[in-house]
Amino acid sequence: MYLLLTIIAFVIIFSIIVLIHELGHFWAAKRNGVKVEEFGFGLPPKLWSVKRGETIYSINLLPFGGFVRLMGEDSKDPKMYADSRSFISKPLRTRTKIIVAGVLMNFLLAIVLLSIGFSVGIKPLIISDKDVFANISNNTIQISEGIIVKDITKGTPAANAGFMAGDILMQMDNKDITDLDVLKNTLIKLPASWPTFKVRRDNSIINIAFGGGTGLPSGINLYDMFFLPRATVKTISADSEAAKAGLKSGDAIIKINGKQVYDVDTFQEIMDFSQNVSLVVMRDFKAYEFNFNVPYKKSVIVSDTILGGVAEKAGFMKGDYILQINGKNVASPSQAVEMIKQSGRKTLQFLVERNGASVLLNAAPNSKGEIGIILSKIFSMGNSQFSAYTSSIPTSVLEIKNVSYPIHEAIWKSFTESKRLTVFTVQMFGKLVKDVFGTLTVPEGVSGPVGIAHMTYVFVKEGLSSVVRFAALLSLSLAVLNILPFPGLDGGRLLFIVVEGISGRRMNQRFETMTHFIGFILLLFLILFVTYKDVLSLL
């Protein structure tokens, strides 16, 4: 059922997107007096046609998009330059309008579809790590650490071995699972050497071995998963507050004070500015929470005081360590200066350390936002409670929620997201050309017709909102790619018009036609190469 719906959806989506594009050329050409010789649905060979007025309307065998054939568009006949109905006879501005009209129609279609999607609710547009982190933080993407079994197919080797939904796969054959593709391939087709898995089930850790079924599907169905970067504890002092609270080496830090942690820098920043911390860590794929006090960090020292200034009168002395300002930890001189300036002229309370003793001092900044002290940063070694490094742990995606906005916000969101996706598409096309012609590889995330068809299948299963979102992204991608100044594309034709406008003379039609032909061949090679990669991935 899904396969039939996928075929129908793929043909309809692809045809509408390309037809909308060609309709833009058609409308602009008619409006500007250019003769449209043929408007075709699908690609040749021709199945049926009818002539209405001066234009042939045709239905072709390959149901993918369509085309518009303009009079004199690629003609080498000198008479076309004098024929007022030919494309080549029109001034630069008119030809530019006709060429970009198709791209504008695809942009408009993308904006309309995204506006509808964002108003009724669609999955968020995720194109970078920052998008992933942001959507995890706002709970749009719901995750759980570990490789989690979604369900088990009855009567399969996994069911017979005793696997259960909710099990977390920790190790395979006594080795940590560091390659998800290897794991997937193992589960798709069990090897001759039957694998054994170390599994967490609730509060227990057990070993489960497959008892047979070589060459058969395991029957284990997993959630979508990826490796998510985390800060991991390396060393920890036995007498530290963190160790006393229960933290151990190897703990993966998931949250600090309720905020997700993906790298050491984020962890360090929060630690520097906190006095009390709450850590959620993952240990053997079980969550633990620890609370402890962060010792004052002696990072900022008073290197001098201004004679007669506010600080000197308040009792500051050279060599004082500034630990806190108004109860907030101070990690750097720049942070201390910023906190003082932002206070206006309100009195601030400083916690300083002098000769091993804590001293409280009060001072109010002057009209310039200064209190009259010169600060320096202290460098020290080996005084931290523990060290951490950025690592990664396998993470399962339990759900990606739809996002929706009021209609006025949805329209604005569609414009901002389209702008962001346009930049991304240009970058990916540049990377595609570089990788294919440089190293004969295809960048991750780039798909051809086969890959698009497979994605259509996925989105059809997810529902109408996902199909609408997918169609919008395809339309936007077609618009962006078509306007790039690459021979064979609308942008390539536009480039020749720009050159003509700058040089003040027409380009050689034979040279332009040959350039576009070569560009078309290169584009065809790119499509075939990417398609080959898609087929290999599916196999």
N, C-alpha and C positions, 0 to 999 in steps of 0.2 A: 504493500500500500504506500509506504513512505517512498519507495523507489519510483513509483509512478508519479506521485506528487512532486518529487524532486525533478524529474524530467520535465514535467509541465511547468513548474516554477522556474527552472533554469532557462527554458526557452522563452517564457514570457518576460522574465526580468531582463535577460540579455537583449531581446528584441526591442522591448520598450525603451531601454536606455539608449541603444544605438539609433532607433527610429526617432526619438526625441532630438537626438543630436542632428540627424539628417534633416528633420523637420525645420530646425533652425536655419540650416543652409537654404532649404527650399523656400521658406517664408521670406528670408532676406533677399534671395535672388529675385523672386517674383516682385517684391516691393520696389526693387531697384532696376526693374526692366530687363533682367537677364533671362534668356530663354532656358527653361528647365526641360531638357530633352527626355529625361526619364526619372521617375521616383520609384525605386524598387523596394519591396519588402522581402527580406532574406537575400541570399547571395546566389548568383547563377550556378547551374543552368536554369533558364526560365521555364516556369510551368504554365503560366497564364498571364495575359496582358490585355489592356484595353487603353485606347487613346481617347483622352478627353481634352478637347482644345488642342494645344500644341504639345502636350505632355503625355508620355506613355506611363501608365501606372501598371506595375508588374508584381507578380508573386513568384518567388524563386524557390528552388529546391531546398537550399540550406537555410533553415529558419533562424538565422542568427543576425539580427539587426537589419540593415538596409543600406541604400546608397542613393545619392543624387548625382545625375550626370548633367553638367551645365554646358551649354553651347560655348565652344572656344576655350574651355578650361585648360586643356593640354594640347591644343591644336598647334601645328607648325605651319598652317596655312596663313600666309600674309594677309589674305582677305579678311580674316577674323578681326584684325586690328581696326578695320574700317566699319565693321558691322556693329551697329549700336546695340544689338541684342546679345552680343557675345560677351562673355566674362572678361576676356583679355582686353576688350576695348574700353572698359570702364575705368574711371580715375582711381587713384590709389585709395582714397577714403572709402569709395563704394566697395572695392574688392576686399578691403580690410573688414568692413561690416559683414560681408557675406561669409568670409572665412571664420571670424570669431563668433558668429551667431550660433553655430553648433555647440561650441564650448560654453557659451553663456546659457544655452538651454539646459545643458547638463548640470551646470552650477545651480540654476534655478530649480531643477528637479530635485537635486540633493538638498537644497535649503527647505523646500516644501516637505519632502519626506522626513527630514530630521525634525522639522518643526512639529509635524504630526506625531512623530515618535516621542519626542521629548514632552509633548503635552499629554499623551495617553500613557506613556511609560515604556522605556526601552532600556536595554543593558547599557552601561556607561561605555564610552569610547576609550579604549585603553591602548596606547601606543608606546608607552615608556615605563620604566621602573617607577618613576615618580607617580604615574597614574595608578599603578598597582598599590604602592604604599599609601597613597591618599585614600583610595577606595577601601583598603583594609582598615585604615584608621577610622573612617566614618561608618564602618560596618556594612558598606554596600557589598563588598566581597567578604564572605564569611569563610574563615579558614580554620583548620585544626592541624597542629604539628604532627608529622608522621605520615607514613603511607598507609592509608586506612582502607580496609575492605568495605566496599559499598554493599555488595550482596554476593551470594553464592548461588550458582546455578545447580538446581537439584540433579542428582544422579551423576555428577561429574567427579573426577578424581579429588577435587578440593573438598567437595561435600563428603566423600567417603573418608578422606583423611581427617576431617573434623574441623576444618576452618569455619569461622562464623562471621557474619556481618558485624562490623565494628572492631574486628581484630586490627592491630597495628603491626605491620611487618617491619621488624627491627633489623634483622640480618638474614642473609641467604647463604647457606653453606658456611656458616661461621665468619662471614665477612660483611662489613657494613655495606649497605646498598648505596653506591655512589653514582651509578649510571642507571637512569630510569628506563632508557631504551633497552638495555640488557634485561632488566626485570620484566618489562612488557613482553619482549620476545620469548622469554622463558615461560611466562604464563600463557601466552598465546599457543605455544607448541612445546609441551614438556619434553625436555631432553632425555637421552638414554640414561644418564646418571641422575636419578631422581633427586630433586633438590629438597633440602631441609631448611625450614624457616624458624628463626627465633621470633616469637610473637608476644606482644603485650596484649593481655585480655583483662580489662578492668585493672585490678591491683596485682595481678599475677603475670609472671613471665614464663612462657612454656615453649617447648620445641615441638614442631609439627612436621612430619616427613610424609612426602607423597609415597603411596604404596604401589604405584604402577601408573599406567596410562601414557607410556612413551609415545610422543608424536600427537597426542590428543590435546585439545584445549584444557587448561587447568580448571576452568569454571570459576576462577576468582575475578570479580569485576571491581575495579578500583575507581575512586574519585579522580577527577582531573588533578594533576599534581605538578609541582615544580620545586626547585631548590630556592629557598628564601634566605637571604643573608641575615645573619644574627651575630651579636657580640657574644663570644664564648670565653668563660673564665679560664685563664691559663695557670696562674699561680696565686696562692692566697696565704697570708700570714696566719699562723695558728692562733696568735693572741689578738687578732683583729676583731672588730665588732662584727664584720661580715661573717667571719668564720664561726664566731660564737653564736650568730643567728642561725647558722646551718648551711651557708653557702659552701660549695665544693668545687674543686677544679674539674673542668669539663662541663659544668652547667651552662646551657645555652640561655642567654638572657632574652626573654620575650618582651617584657614590659618593664619600664621603670616609672614609678609614680603614675601609672595608668597609661603611659605613652608607649607606643610600639617602638622597639629598638631594632634597627637594621644594620648598624655599623658601630665601630668603636667611637667615632667622633661624636655621634649623637649621644651615646652613653656617657662619654666624658663630659660633654657640655652640661647635661642634666646633673651629673654628680658634682660638678664644680659649683653649681649654683644652688645646691640643696643641702640642708642640714639633716633632714630625716628622709630616708628613701624606703620605698616598697618595691621589691623586685619580684617579678613572676618569672621563674626559670623552668626550663624543660630538662628533666633528668631521666634518661631511659624512657623518653616519650611519655612521661607523667609530669604534670604541672605541680610546682611547689611555689609557695609565696614566703618571702623573708622580709622582715622589717628591721632596720638598724639605723643607728646614728652615724652620720659621716663626720669624721674628725675635721676640725678646722684646718683649712689648707693655708699654710704660710707661703703665699705666692706674691704678696704685694708688701713692699717695705717703704717707709718714709725715708727717702734719701736726704731730704733737707726740708726746712721750714722757712717761709718768707718772714723776714724780720718785721715785727709789728703787725703781722697778718692775723686773720681770724683763728687759724689753727694754732699759732704760737700762744695766743691769749687763752685758747681753750685747753691748752696743756699738751698738745702734740709734741713729740720729741723725735729727733733724728734716730733711726734704728727701730722705731715702732713697727710691728707687723699689723697691718689692717686685716682683720679676720671677717668682720661683718659690717654692713651699713643698714641700719633699721631692720636688723634681724635676718638680712639676706647675705649669704656667703659671697665673698669677693674673690674672684679667681684671677683677675688681671688688672693692671693699672688703667687700661682703657675702659674697662667695665666700671671701675670706681669713679673715674672722671665723669662718665655718662650718668651714673646714678646721682652724683652730686649736682650736675647741671639740670637734670630733669626734675629735681626737687623744688625748683624755683628758689625762694629765699626762706623756705621752711627749715626749722632746726632739725638736724639729722643726728642720730645716735650712732656712734662708732664703737665697735668692740675691737680693742687692740690688745696685742700681747707685748709686754715689756719686761724683759729679764725673767721670763717664765711665768709671769703673773698676768691675769686678765684685768684690763682697765676699761671703764666706760667713759667716753668723752662725747660732749655735745657741741656741735658747731653749726652755724647757719651760713650758707654761701652769701657772698656779696652780690652786687648788682651784675657782675660779670659771670656769676655762676661758679665762683672759685672760693676756696677756703684758705688758700695760701700754703699748700704743701706740694712738694715734688716727690713723685712716686716712681719706684723702679720695680722690676720683676725679679723675683728670687729664683735661682736655679738650684735644684737639689736632686739627689739620687737616692733611690731605695727607701723612700719614706711612704710609699703607697700601701694601702691595705691589701690590694690584690691587683693583678694585671689581667687584661683581656685582649682578645684579638678578634678580627672579623672572620667568621666562618660561614657555613650555610647548613641548613637542615632541610630534609624533604618535608614538604607541606602539602596537605590536601585541600582542594577548593570544595567546600561543602555546598556553597550556593553563591550566585551572583545576582543580587536583587536589581529590579528595574529602578530607574530614576525618572522622575517626572517633575514638571514645572508648570506654573500658570502660563497661559498661551503667550503673553507678551515676553515672559522670560524664556519660554521655549524657542521663540523666534530668534531672540538675541543669542541664546545658547547655540543655535544651529549655525549662526554666522561665526561665532568665536571658535567653535569646534571645526568648522570648515576651513577656517584660516590655519588652524593648527595642523589639520590633516593635509592641507595643501603643501605646507613646508615639508612635512614628513614624506609625502609621496615623491616630491622632487628629489629629496635626499636619497630615498630608496631606489629611484630610477637611476640616479648617478652611480650609486653603489652597484646596481645590477649590471650596468654597462661595463664598469671597471672590473668587476669580478669575473663576468662571463668572458670578456675579451682579454682579460689579464691572466686569470688563473683557472678559467673553465670551471668555475663554481657558481652556485646560485645562492645569494644571501638568504638567511633565515627569514621567513615571513613573506617571501615573494612567491606567488602562484600564477600558473597559466590557466587555460580553459579547463583542464582536468581537475586542478586544485580548486578552481572556483566552483566546478560542479560538485565536488566533494563537500565544500563549505556550504553549498546550497542545501545539500542533504541534511547537514547538521542543523542549519537554521530552520528548515522546514519542520524538523522534529521538535524544535523549541517553540514554534508558534508564529503567528502572523506578525507580531511586533518585531521579532528577530529578522524576519524576511524583509520587512520595511526598512529596518536599519541597514541590513546587508545591501539592499538595492540602492539606498542613499550613498553608501560608501563606494559602491561600484560606479555609480554615476559621477561622483566627485572625482574618483580616480581616473575615469575616462576623460573628464574635462581637463584635469591637470596634465595628464600625459599627452593629450592632443595639442595643448598649447605650447608644449616644450619646443624649442627651436631645433628640431631634429628632422632631417629630410624624410619625406613620406607622411609626415604628420601635418595637421593644420598649422602648427607653430612653425614648421619648416617653410611652408608656403608664405606665411606671414613674414618670415625672415627675408625672403626674396623681395617682398614688397617694401620692407624697410630699407634694404640695400638700394632698391630702385629709387626710393624717395631721397636717400642721401646722395646717391651718385647723379641723379637727375636724368638717367637714361634707362631704357628698358633692358632687362636681362635677356640674354640669348635664350630663346624658348627651348631649343634643342638641349642646351646645357642644363637648364632648370629641370626639364623632363627627365633627363638621364640621372640627375642628382636625386630626384624624388624616387626614381626606380631603384637606385642603389640603396637608398634609405629604406625603402619598402622591403628589399631583400634582407637587409640587416635586421629589421624588425621581425620579419618572418623567422629568421634564424634564432633570435632571442625567444620568440614564442615557442618554437619547437624545442629549444634547449630546456626552457623552463618546464614545458610539458613533459619532456623526458624525465626530468627530476621529479615531477609530481607523480608520474606513473611508478617510478622506482619506490617512492615513499609509500604509496598505497600498497604496493606488492609486499 
